[in-house]
Amino acid sequence: MPEGRGSRIGSDNPELRAGGFATRNPLKNADRLRTSADLLDQAAAADDKAAGRFAEARVDATPFGISPQARELAARWATALAAREADARVLGDATSDLAGRLRMAAVSNRSTGFRGRLAAAP
């Protein structure tokens, strides 16, 4: 990765450099994993709220008119809202699962000095 946003190269922060002290303190890492899991839970809640809004909009949608074109447009709109609702629910579930994995890693990290990688679900 070139230097710039997100790069660890030339960083003044020792935690961001390869082999920085953050990798040597399992208690600090466990706290970070739990904090990250809390943030992911907040994101999952926002995804669930968005899915609810998409579902509400789909149910509350009124036909745009009586013409065949208006009915077709309304049907397409309802289909698009249903797809967005499904996407938001899937994203919320995956985010919640990842938060759970982080919490398990935090417990494992604290007790065993875990240094492995977490694999995200596809």
TIMI-2910 file (N, C-alpha, C, CB; in pm, 1 decimal, decimal comma, always signed):
<rs>
+----------+----------+----------+----------+----------+----------+----------+----------+----------+----------+----------+----------+------+
!      n_x !      n_y !      n_z !     ca_x !     ca_y !     ca_z !      c_x !      c_y !      c_z !     cb_x !     cb_y !     cb_z ! resn !
+----------+----------+----------+----------+----------+----------+----------+----------+----------+----------+----------+----------+------+
!    +85,7 !   -116,8 !     +0,0 !     +0,0 !     +0,0 !     +0,0 !    +90,0 !   +122,6 !     +0,0 !    -97,4 !     +0,0 !   +122,5 !  Met !
!    +65,7 !   +215,4 !    -87,2 !   +148,5 !   +335,4 !    -89,3 !   +122,8 !   +419,7 !    +34,9 !   +121,6 !   +417,5 !   -216,2 !  Pro !
!   +221,2 !   +506,2 !    +62,6 !   +203,3 !   +593,8 !   +177,8 !    +80,9 !   +681,0 !   +157,9 !   +328,2 !   +680,8 !   +200,6 !  Glu !
!    +18,2 !   +716,2 !   +266,9 !   -101,9 !   +798,6 !   +260,0 !   -204,8 !   +745,2 !   +355,3 !   -158,0 !   +803,5 !   +117,8 !  Gly !
!   -327,7 !   +765,1 !   +321,3 !   -437,2 !   +724,7 !   +408,7 !   -437,2 !   +573,8 !   +429,2 !   -571,5 !   +770,4 !   +351,0 !  Arg !
!   -432,7 !   +531,4 !   +553,5 !   -438,5 !   +390,3 !   +586,0 !   -304,2 !   +320,1 !   +581,5 !   -531,5 !   +322,8 !   +494,1 !  Gly !
!   -199,0 !   +387,8 !   +543,5 !    -68,4 !   +325,0 !   +533,4 !     +1,8 !   +325,2 !   +668,8 !    +17,3 !   +396,4 !   +428,7 !  Ser !
!    +74,1 !   +217,1 !   +697,5 !   +152,4 !   +210,0 !   +820,5 !   +296,9 !   +253,1 !   +794,6 !   +148,6 !    +67,3 !   +878,7 !  Arg !
!   +331,8 !   +271,8 !   +670,5 !   +468,6 !   +307,8 !   +636,0 !   +496,4 !   +449,7 !   +683,2 !   +492,9 !   +294,7 !   +483,5 !  Ile !
!   +603,5 !   +466,8 !   +755,9 !   +642,9 !   +599,3 !   +801,2 !   +551,5 !   +658,7 !   +906,2 !   +649,3 !   +690,7 !   +686,0 !  Gly !
!   +472,1 !   +577,1 !   +972,0 !   +378,8 !   +627,7 !  +1071,4 !   +453,1 !   +670,3 !  +1197,6 !   +273,2 !   +521,9 !  +1104,8 !  Ser !
!   +409,8 !   +781,1 !  +1256,3 !   +465,8 !   +826,2 !  +1382,8 !   +404,2 !   +752,3 !  +1500,7 !   +445,3 !   +975,7 !  +1398,8 !  Asp !
!   +292,4 !   +686,1 !  +1477,1 !   +223,9 !   +613,4 !  +1582,3 !   +283,3 !   +472,6 !  +1591,4 !    +70,4 !   +608,1 !  +1555,7 !  Asn !
!   +349,6 !   +435,9 !  +1704,5 !   +413,2 !   +304,3 !  +1714,1 !   +314,1 !   +189,0 !  +1706,7 !   +490,7 !   +294,7 !  +1842,3 !  Pro !
!   +186,9 !   +214,1 !  +1738,0 !    +87,8 !   +107,2 !  +1730,6 !    +58,3 !    +68,8 !  +1586,5 !    -40,8 !   +149,3 !  +1800,6 !  Glu !
!    +77,5 !   +161,3 !  +1494,1 !    +45,3 !   +134,6 !  +1355,2 !   +162,3 !    +76,2 !  +1276,7 !     -1,2 !   +260,4 !  +1289,5 !  Leu !
!   +281,5 !    +85,2 !  +1330,2 !   +397,6 !    +29,1 !  +1261,6 !   +398,5 !   -121,4 !  +1279,1 !   +529,0 !    +90,7 !  +1314,5 !  Arg !
!   +453,8 !   -190,7 !  +1181,6 !   +465,2 !   -336,1 !  +1190,6 !   +542,4 !   -371,9 !  +1316,5 !   +534,9 !   -395,1 !  +1064,5 !  Ala !
!   +488,3 !   -465,3 !  +1395,2 !   +553,4 !   -505,9 !  +1518,7 !   +538,1 !   -405,0 !  +1630,2 !   +697,5 !   -530,2 !  +1494,0 !  Gly !
!   +442,2 !   -311,1 !  +1615,2 !   +419,9 !   -209,6 !  +1717,4 !   +377,3 !   -270,9 !  +1848,9 !   +316,0 !   -110,4 !  +1671,3 !  Gly !
!   +376,3 !   -189,8 !  +1954,5 !   +349,7 !   -244,6 !  +2086,8 !   +207,7 !   -294,6 !  +2104,7 !   +378,5 !   -142,0 !  +2189,9 !  Phe !
!   +116,5 !   -258,9 !  +2015,8 !    -21,1 !   -306,0 !  +2030,2 !    -28,9 !   -457,3 !  +2014,7 !   -111,9 !   -237,9 !  +1927,5 !  Ala !
!    +63,1 !   -515,4 !  +1940,0 !    +59,9 !   -660,2 !  +1921,8 !   +118,2 !   -734,3 !  +2040,4 !   +134,6 !   -698,4 !  +1796,8 !  Thr !
!   +179,6 !   -662,8 !  +2132,6 !   +244,8 !   -726,9 !  +2245,8 !   +162,5 !   -720,3 !  +2374,5 !   +378,8 !   -663,7 !  +2268,7 !  Arg !
!    +49,4 !   -657,2 !  +2372,6 !    -30,7 !   -640,9 !  +2492,4 !   -167,7 !   -703,5 !  +2471,1 !    -44,0 !   -492,1 !  +2529,8 !  Asn !
!   -185,6 !   -831,9 !  +2507,9 !   -313,5 !   -898,3 !  +2481,0 !   -431,2 !   -834,7 !  +2553,6 !   -304,4 !  -1043,1 !  +2519,5 !  Pro !
!   -409,6 !   -773,9 !  +2671,0 !   -520,7 !   -710,5 !  +2741,3 !   -570,4 !   -588,7 !  +2665,3 !   -479,1 !   -670,7 !  +2882,7 !  Leu !
!   -478,6 !   -511,2 !  +2611,8 !   -517,0 !   -393,9 !  +2533,9 !   -588,4 !   -437,3 !  +2405,3 !   -392,6 !   -307,5 !  +2500,7 !  Lys !
!   -538,7 !   -544,7 !  +2343,9 !   -603,2 !   -595,1 !  +2223,4 !   -743,9 !   -644,9 !  +2253,4 !   -519,9 !   -706,9 !  +2161,4 !  Asn !
!   -762,4 !   -709,5 !  +2366,9 !   -895,1 !   -758,9 !  +2403,6 !   -991,9 !   -642,4 !  +2420,9 !   -888,2 !   -842,6 !  +2533,0 !  Ala !
!   -945,0 !   -534,8 !  +2482,2 !  -1030,6 !   -417,0 !  +2497,1 !  -1067,5 !   -359,3 !  +2360,6 !   -960,6 !   -310,1 !  +2582,8 !  Asp !
!   -972,9 !   -355,8 !  +2271,1 !  -1000,0 !   -303,7 !  +2136,3 !  -1097,6 !   -393,0 !  +2062,0 !   -869,9 !   -290,8 !  +2056,3 !  Arg !
!  -1083,3 !   -523,9 !  +2076,8 !  -1176,5 !   -615,3 !  +2011,5 !  -1317,4 !   -595,9 !  +2065,2 !  -1132,1 !   -760,5 !  +2031,0 !  Leu !
!  -1330,6 !   -580,4 !  +2197,8 !  -1463,5 !   -558,6 !  +2255,8 !  -1521,9 !   -425,1 !  +2209,8 !  -1456,3 !   -562,9 !  +2409,5 !  Arg !
!  -1439,1 !   -321,8 !  +2204,5 !  -1485,8 !   -191,1 !  +2156,3 !  -1530,1 !   -200,6 !  +2011,8 !  -1375,7 !    -85,0 !  +2170,7 !  Thr !
!  -1452,9 !   -271,9 !  +1931,3 !  -1489,4 !   -289,8 !  +1790,8 !  -1619,5 !   -367,8 !  +1778,4 !  -1377,3 !   -361,6 !  +1714,7 !  Ser !
!  -1636,7 !   -469,4 !  +1862,3 !  -1760,8 !   -547,0 !  +1860,1 !  -1879,9 !   -459,4 !  +1897,1 !  -1751,2 !   -666,6 !  +1956,1 !  Ala !
!  -1862,8 !   -369,9 !  +1993,7 !  -1970,5 !   -277,4 !  +2031,2 !  -2007,8 !   -187,2 !  +1913,5 !  -1928,4 !   -191,6 !  +2152,6 !  Asp !
!  -1907,3 !   -138,0 !  +1842,7 !  -1934,0 !    -52,8 !  +1726,1 !  -2003,3 !   -131,1 !  +1615,6 !  -1803,7 !     +8,0 !  +1672,9 !  Leu !
!  -1964,4 !   -256,3 !  +1597,6 !  -2031,7 !   -339,2 !  +1497,4 !  -2176,2 !   -366,2 !  +1537,9 !  -1956,6 !   -471,9 !  +1477,8 !  Leu !
!  -2201,4 !   -383,1 !  +1667,5 !  -2339,7 !   -400,1 !  +1713,3 !  -2423,5 !   -276,1 !  +1681,7 !  -2343,0 !   -429,0 !  +1864,7 !  Asp !
!  -2363,9 !   -158,9 !  +1699,0 !  -2435,3 !    -35,4 !  +1663,9 !  -2464,9 !    -30,3 !  +1514,5 !  -2353,2 !    +88,2 !  +1705,6 !  Gln !
!  -2368,8 !    -73,3 !  +1433,7 !  -2390,0 !    -75,5 !  +1288,7 !  -2498,8 !   -176,5 !  +1251,5 !  -2258,5 !   -109,3 !  +1215,4 !  Ala !
!  -2500,2 !   -291,2 !  +1318,8 !  -2603,5 !   -391,7 !  +1292,1 !  -2741,3 !   -338,4 !  +1328,4 !  -2574,7 !   -521,0 !  +1370,1 !  Ala !
!  -2750,4 !   -264,6 !  +1438,1 !  -2878,2 !   -204,3 !  +1477,0 !  -2923,5 !   -102,6 !  +1372,6 !  -2866,4 !   -137,0 !  +1615,3 !  Ala !
!  -2830,3 !    -26,1 !  +1318,7 !  -2865,0 !    +70,4 !  +1213,9 !  -2911,5 !     -1,9 !  +1088,1 !  -2744,6 !   +161,4 !  +1181,5 !  Ala !
!  -2849,2 !   -115,9 !  +1056,2 !  -2892,5 !   -195,0 !   +940,8 !  -3034,1 !   -247,7 !   +960,8 !  -2795,8 !   -311,8 !   +916,4 !  Asp !
!  -3062,9 !   -294,4 !  +1081,5 !  -3198,1 !   -343,7 !  +1111,3 !  -3301,0 !   -231,3 !  +1100,8 !  -3202,9 !   -406,4 !  +1251,9 !  Asp !
!  -3264,1 !   -113,5 !  +1147,3 !  -3354,9 !     +1,1 !  +1139,1 !  -3380,2 !    +37,6 !   +992,9 !  -3296,8 !   +122,6 !  +1215,9 !  Lys !
!  -3275,0 !    +36,0 !   +911,8 !  -3290,3 !    +65,9 !   +769,4 !  -3379,6 !    -38,1 !   +701,7 !  -3152,7 !    +71,0 !   +700,2 !  Ala !
!  -3359,8 !   -164,2 !   +736,4 !  -3443,3 !   -269,4 !   +678,0 !  -3589,8 !   -247,4 !   +714,8 !  -3396,6 !   -408,7 !   +725,4 !  Ala !
!  -3614,8 !   -207,7 !   +838,0 !  -3751,7 !   -178,7 !   +879,4 !  -3812,5 !    -62,8 !   +802,0 !  -3755,6 !   -148,3 !  +1027,1 !  Gly !
!  -3731,4 !    +37,1 !   +775,4 !  -3781,5 !   +151,8 !   +698,3 !  -3812,0 !   +112,6 !   +554,6 !  -3679,9 !   +266,3 !   +700,3 !  Arg !
!  -3727,4 !    +27,4 !   +495,7 !  -3755,0 !    -20,0 !   +359,7 !  -3884,5 !   -100,6 !   +356,7 !  -3637,6 !   -105,4 !   +307,0 !  Phe !
!  -3903,6 !   -186,9 !   +457,4 !  -4026,0 !   -267,3 !   +464,3 !  -4147,9 !   -178,1 !   +481,8 !  -4017,8 !   -368,8 !   +579,4 !  Ala !
!  -4135,6 !    -78,1 !   +567,7 !  -4246,3 !    +14,8 !   +590,6 !  -4280,5 !    +92,5 !   +463,6 !  -4211,6 !   +112,0 !   +703,8 !  Glu !
!  -4178,4 !   +136,6 !   +393,2 !  -4201,9 !   +211,5 !   +269,2 !  -4268,3 !   +123,7 !   +163,9 !  -4069,9 !   +268,0 !   +214,7 !  Ala !
!  -4230,2 !     -3,6 !   +161,7 !  -4288,7 !    -95,3 !    +63,7 !  -4435,8 !   -119,3 !    +94,6 !  -4212,1 !   -229,0 !    +61,6 !  Arg !
!  -4470,1 !   -134,7 !   +222,0 !  -4608,1 !   -161,2 !   +261,9 !  -4694,5 !    -35,6 !   +246,1 !  -4612,9 !   -211,4 !   +407,4 !  Val !
!  -4637,5 !    +78,5 !   +280,0 !  -4713,4 !   +203,7 !   +275,8 !  -4718,6 !   +268,4 !   +137,2 !  -4654,2 !   +300,9 !   +373,1 !  Asp !
!  -4650,6 !   +210,1 !    +39,0 !  -4647,3 !   +271,0 !    -94,2 !  -4787,9 !   +270,9 !   -155,2 !  -4547,7 !   +195,2 !   -186,7 !  Ala !
!  -4820,5 !   +380,2 !   -215,9 !  -4950,0 !   +391,1 !   -283,5 !  -4927,1 !   +386,0 !   -434,1 !  -5024,4 !   +522,7 !   -242,9 !  Thr !
!  -5021,7 !   +329,9 !   -508,0 !  -5005,6 !   +325,6 !   -654,1 !  -4993,7 !   +466,7 !   -711,4 !  -5124,4 !   +251,7 !   -719,6 !  Pro !
!  -4916,0 !   +478,3 !   -815,4 !  -4891,5 !   +608,6 !   -876,3 !  -5003,3 !   +650,5 !   -971,1 !  -4760,1 !   +606,7 !   -950,6 !  Phe !
!  -5091,9 !   +560,9 !  -1003,7 !  -5200,7 !   +592,7 !  -1095,1 !  -5264,5 !   +464,7 !  -1146,4 !  -5150,3 !   +678,5 !  -1212,3 !  Gly !
!  -5358,7 !   +480,9 !  -1236,5 !  -5428,2 !   +362,3 !  -1285,2 !  -5375,8 !   +315,0 !  -1420,7 !  -5576,3 !   +390,3 !  -1295,1 !  Ile !
!  -5288,1 !   +389,0 !  -1480,5 !  -5237,0 !   +348,7 !  -1611,6 !  -5144,0 !   +227,6 !  -1596,9 !  -5162,2 !   +466,8 !  -1679,7 !  Ser !
!  -5131,3 !   +149,5 !  -1702,8 !  -5040,8 !    +34,2 !  -1697,7 !  -4896,1 !    +75,4 !  -1667,0 !  -5045,8 !    -41,7 !  -1830,5 !  Pro !
!  -4854,6 !   +190,1 !  -1719,0 !  -4718,4 !   +236,7 !  -1692,7 !  -4699,7 !   +269,8 !  -1544,1 !  -4686,5 !   +360,4 !  -1779,3 !  Gln !
!  -4800,8 !   +331,7 !  -1484,1 !  -4793,4 !   +366,4 !  -1341,7 !  -4790,7 !   +240,4 !  -1256,2 !  -4912,5 !   +455,6 !  -1301,2 !  Ala !
!  -4871,1 !   +141,1 !  -1291,0 !  -4871,0 !    +15,0 !  -1215,5 !  -4736,6 !    -56,8 !  -1229,4 !  -4985,4 !    -76,9 !  -1263,7 !  Arg !
!  -4679,0 !    -52,5 !  -1348,6 !  -4548,9 !   -115,7 !  -1369,4 !  -4440,6 !    -43,7 !  -1287,8 !  -4512,1 !   -115,6 !  -1519,6 !  Glu !
!  -4445,0 !    +88,3 !  -1286,7 !  -4348,9 !   +166,4 !  -1208,4 !  -4364,0 !   +136,1 !  -1058,8 !  -4368,0 !   +317,9 !  -1234,6 !  Leu !
!  -4487,2 !   +127,5 !  -1011,2 !  -4511,1 !    +96,1 !   -870,5 !  -4459,8 !    -43,8 !   -836,2 !  -4660,8 !   +107,2 !   -837,9 !  Ala !
!  -4479,3 !   -138,5 !   -927,5 !  -4431,2 !   -274,9 !   -904,4 !  -4278,5 !   -277,9 !   -899,7 !  -4483,0 !   -369,8 !  -1014,4 !  Ala !
!  -4215,4 !   -205,0 !   -989,6 !  -4068,1 !   -199,2 !   -988,7 !  -4016,9 !   -134,5 !   -860,3 !  -4016,3 !   -121,0 !  -1111,3 !  Arg !
!  -4085,3 !    -29,6 !   -816,2 !  -4045,7 !    +38,9 !   -693,0 !  -4057,6 !    -56,0 !   -573,6 !  -4132,6 !   +165,2 !   -670,5 !  Trp !
!  -4167,4 !   -130,0 !   -566,4 !  -4186,8 !   -225,2 !   -457,0 !  -4080,3 !   -335,0 !   -460,7 !  -4327,5 !   -287,3 !   -464,4 !  Ala !
!  -4045,0 !   -380,0 !   -578,6 !  -3940,0 !   -481,5 !   -593,2 !  -3805,4 !   -427,7 !   -547,9 !  -3931,0 !   -529,0 !   -738,5 !  Thr !
!  -3774,2 !   -304,0 !   -585,7 !  -3647,5 !   -242,3 !   -544,3 !  -3642,8 !   -225,8 !   -392,3 !  -3628,6 !   -105,2 !   -613,4 !  Ala !
!  -3752,4 !   -183,6 !   -331,9 !  -3756,0 !   -168,7 !   -186,0 !  -3740,4 !   -303,6 !   -116,4 !  -3887,4 !   -102,1 !   -142,2 !  Leu !
!  -3801,9 !   -407,7 !   -171,1 !  -3788,5 !   -541,4 !   -112,1 !  -3643,7 !   -589,6 !   -121,0 !  -3882,7 !   -641,8 !   -182,9 !  Ala !
!  -3578,8 !   -561,5 !   -232,3 !  -3438,0 !   -600,9 !   -246,9 !  -3349,6 !   -526,1 !   -148,6 !  -3389,7 !   -575,6 !   -390,0 !  Ala !
!  -3372,5 !   -396,1 !   -131,7 !  -3292,6 !   -318,3 !    -35,5 !  -3317,6 !   -366,2 !   +106,8 !  -3325,2 !   -168,0 !    -46,9 !  Arg !
!  -3441,7 !   -402,7 !   +137,0 !  -3472,9 !   -455,2 !   +270,1 !  -3395,8 !   -584,6 !   +295,1 !  -3625,1 !   -479,3 !   +285,2 !  Glu !
!  -3396,9 !   -673,3 !   +197,2 !  -3324,5 !   -799,9 !   +211,8 !  -3175,0 !   -775,1 !   +227,4 !  -3350,5 !   -891,4 !    +91,0 !  Ala !
!  -3119,9 !   -683,9 !   +148,4 !  -2977,2 !   -651,1 !   +158,7 !  -2942,7 !   -598,6 !   +297,9 !  -2938,3 !   -547,3 !    +52,2 !  Asp !
!  -3026,4 !   -510,1 !   +349,6 !  -3000,1 !   -452,0 !   +481,4 !  -3007,5 !   -559,0 !   +589,9 !  -3100,2 !   -338,8 !   +511,6 !  Ala !
!  -3100,9 !   -651,9 !   +578,4 !  -3112,1 !   -759,0 !   +678,4 !  -2991,1 !   -852,3 !   +672,6 !  -3241,8 !   -839,3 !   +656,8 !  Arg !
!  -2947,4 !   -886,9 !   +552,7 !  -2829,8 !   -972,9 !   +537,9 !  -2706,3 !   -902,8 !   +594,2 !  -2807,6 !  -1010,4 !   +389,2 !  Val !
!  -2689,9 !   -775,0 !   +562,0 !  -2576,8 !   -698,8 !   +613,0 !  -2580,4 !   -689,8 !   +765,8 !  -2575,8 !   -558,6 !   +551,7 !  Leu !
!  -2698,7 !   -665,6 !   +821,0 !  -2712,8 !   -659,2 !   +966,2 !  -2677,8 !   -791,5 !  +1032,6 !  -2854,1 !   -619,0 !  +1003,2 !  Gly !
!  -2723,4 !   -902,0 !   +974,1 !  -2692,3 !  -1033,7 !  +1030,5 !  -2542,4 !  -1063,0 !  +1024,6 !  -2769,8 !  -1143,0 !   +956,0 !  Asp !
!  -2480,8 !  -1033,6 !   +910,7 !  -2337,1 !  -1058,1 !   +896,3 !  -2256,3 !   -969,8 !   +991,0 !  -2293,1 !  -1033,7 !   +751,5 !  Ala !
!  -2299,6 !   -845,9 !  +1008,3 !  -2230,9 !   -754,0 !  +1099,7 !  -2243,2 !   -802,5 !  +1243,2 !  -2287,8 !   -611,6 !  +1086,8 !  Thr !
!  -2360,3 !   -849,7 !  +1279,3 !  -2381,5 !   -902,6 !  +1414,2 !  -2297,4 !  -1028,2 !  +1437,5 !  -2530,6 !   -933,7 !  +1436,9 !  Ser !
!  -2288,6 !  -1114,8 !  +1337,0 !  -2205,0 !  -1234,4 !  +1348,2 !  -2058,5 !  -1196,9 !  +1368,2 !  -2220,4 !  -1322,6 !  +1223,4 !  Asp !
!  -2011,5 !  -1098,0 !  +1293,9 !  -1873,2 !  -1054,3 !  +1308,2 !  -1848,2 !   -995,6 !  +1447,0 !  -1838,6 !   -951,4 !  +1200,4 !  Leu !
!  -1944,5 !   -923,2 !  +1500,4 !  -1930,9 !   -869,8 !  +1636,5 !  -1916,5 !   -984,0 !  +1736,2 !  -2052,4 !   -781,3 !  +1673,5 !  Ala !
!  -1993,7 !  -1089,1 !  +1717,7 !  -1982,3 !  -1205,9 !  +1805,6 !  -1845,4 !  -1271,2 !  +1795,9 !  -2089,7 !  -1307,7 !  +1771,9 !  Gly !
!  -1792,5 !  -1280,2 !  +1674,2 !  -1658,7 !  -1337,7 !  +1656,3 !  -1552,6 !  -1252,4 !  +1725,6 !  -1625,7 !  -1351,5 !  +1506,6 !  Arg !
!  -1568,0 !  -1120,8 !  +1716,5 !  -1472,0 !  -1033,1 !  +1783,9 !  -1477,9 !  -1051,4 !  +1935,0 !  -1498,7 !   -886,6 !  +1747,7 !  Leu !
!  -1598,1 !  -1066,3 !  +1988,6 !  -1611,5 !  -1087,3 !  +2132,8 !  -1546,8 !  -1219,1 !  +2175,1 !  -1759,6 !  -1085,6 !  +2173,6 !  Arg !
!  -1566,6 !  -1323,6 !  +2093,9 !  -1503,4 !  -1451,6 !  +2125,9 !  -1351,5 !  -1440,0 !  +2117,1 !  -1554,1 !  -1562,3 !  +2031,2 !  Met !
!  -1302,5 !  -1365,7 !  +2019,5 !  -1157,9 !  -1346,4 !  +2006,3 !  -1104,0 !  -1265,7 !  +2123,5 !  -1124,4 !  -1276,1 !  +1873,6 !  Ala !
!  -1182,2 !  -1171,5 !  +2173,7 !  -1137,8 !  -1091,6 !  +2288,3 !  -1121,0 !  -1180,3 !  +2410,7 !  -1238,1 !   -977,8 !  +2317,9 !  Ala !
!  -1212,1 !  -1272,6 !  +2432,4 !  -1202,1 !  -1364,5 !  +2545,3 !  -1083,5 !  -1457,7 !  +2523,8 !  -1333,2 !  -1445,7 !  +2562,9 !  Val !
!  -1069,9 !  -1509,4 !  +2402,8 !   -959,1 !  -1598,1 !  +2370,4 !   -826,0 !  -1524,9 !  +2381,4 !   -976,2 !  -1655,8 !  +2230,0 !  Ser !
!   -822,7 !  -1400,4 !  +2336,9 !   -701,7 !  -1318,3 !  +2340,1 !   -658,0 !  -1294,1 !  +2483,7 !   -724,9 !  -1184,3 !  +2268,0 !  Asn !
!   -753,2 !  -1266,6 !  +2570,5 !   -720,6 !  -1236,4 !  +2709,9 !   -665,8 !  -1359,7 !  +2781,8 !   -844,5 !  -1183,3 !  +2783,3 !  Arg !
!   -721,9 !  -1476,3 !  +2753,5 !   -682,7 !  -1594,1 !  +2829,4 !   -563,5 !  -1668,3 !  +2769,5 !   -798,8 !  -1687,2 !  +2840,1 !  Ser !
!   -545,1 !  -1660,7 !  +2638,8 !   -441,5 !  -1743,3 !  +2577,1 !   -336,5 !  -1663,5 !  +2501,5 !   -504,4 !  -1841,3 !  +2484,2 !  Thr !
!   -351,9 !  -1533,3 !  +2492,4 !   -256,6 !  -1456,1 !  +2413,5 !   -276,3 !  -1476,9 !  +2263,7 !   -114,9 !  -1493,4 !  +2452,4 !  Gly !
!   -399,8 !  -1498,3 !  +2222,1 !   -434,4 !  -1523,3 !  +2082,5 !   -373,3 !  -1418,4 !  +1990,8 !   -585,8 !  -1525,9 !  +2065,0 !  Phe !
!   -309,5 !  -1463,2 !  +1884,2 !   -250,4 !  -1372,9 !  +1787,2 !   -292,5 !  -1407,1 !  +1645,6 !   -100,2 !  -1375,7 !  +1798,3 !  Arg !
!   -393,8 !  -1489,9 !  +1632,4 !   -437,5 !  -1533,9 !  +1500,9 !   -517,5 !  -1428,1 !  +1428,4 !   -518,7 !  -1659,0 !  +1512,8 !  Gly !
!   -568,0 !  -1465,4 !  +1312,9 !   -647,5 !  -1374,4 !  +1231,6 !   -794,1 !  -1414,3 !  +1241,7 !   -599,8 !  -1375,5 !  +1083,6 !  Arg !
!   -878,7 !  -1316,6 !  +1226,7 !  -1022,5 !  -1343,1 !  +1221,0 !  -1063,1 !  -1348,4 !  +1074,6 !  -1104,8 !  -1233,9 !  +1298,6 !  Leu !
!  -1134,7 !  -1451,2 !  +1038,5 !  -1182,1 !  -1462,4 !   +900,9 !  -1324,6 !  -1409,4 !   +896,0 !  -1174,9 !  -1610,3 !   +849,3 !  Ala !
!  -1349,5 !  -1316,7 !   +804,7 !  -1483,9 !  -1261,6 !   +787,7 !  -1564,5 !  -1355,8 !   +699,9 !  -1479,2 !  -1118,6 !   +725,8 !  Ala !
!  -1690,9 !  -1365,7 !   +730,8 !  -1779,9 !  -1449,2 !   +649,7 !  -1796,9 !  -1383,8 !   +513,4 !  -1918,3 !  -1469,4 !   +719,4 !  Ala !
!  -1807,7 !  -1467,2 !   +409,7 !  -1824,0 !  -1409,2 !   +274,1 !  -1956,0 !  -1340,1 !   +255,6 !  -1810,2 !  -1516,2 !   +169,0 !  Pro !
+----------+----------+----------+----------+----------+----------+----------+----------+----------+----------+----------+----------+------+
</rs>
